[in-house]
Amino acid sequence: MFTGCRVSEALALKKTDIKSGTITFRKSTTKGKHKTRIVDIPPGLAAILAEYQPPGEMMFPGMRGVTERLTRFMADKILRAACNRIGVEGVSTHSFRRTALTQMSSAGIPLRTIQEISGHSDLGTLQRYLEVTPEQKRQAVSVIGF
């Protein structure tokens, strides 16, 4: 949520990818494997990371030593179980990415900047992620005219 990354990118993070106030999403772990990207760590995430000290080199180690890192399947299963416990429906691991990108757009962050942070190679794909609120539409038409 704090970086707008894909769940697979988060699950591939090593402790060494987090340093000097940034997170490095390595080219080898990004969708399409096009390029490495570096994202600043916001204060809320910095506080969480300061307390989170998993064993080993992976930020999200696998369960019981069976896998090196947590799998997408298990991350989704854990999230769905947590949502079921609190009565929330319709959430997926991808929901956090969509929400993060929409929040940036709603805050007026330029699409090109969001594209760099999210790792989308195509602006058209990025735009399909972004929800438009009724307030945004009202605000948009309010500037039209003489």
Salt bridges, closest charged atoms under 4 A:
GLU9 OE2 - ARG6 NH1 2.68
GLU9 OE1 - ARG37 NH2 2.60
ASP17 OD1 - ARG26 NE 2.91
ASP76 OD2 - ARG80 NE 2.73
GLU116 OE1 - LYS35 NZ 3.28
GLU116 OE2 - ARG112 NH1 3.02
GLU135 OE1 - ARG138 NH2 3.28
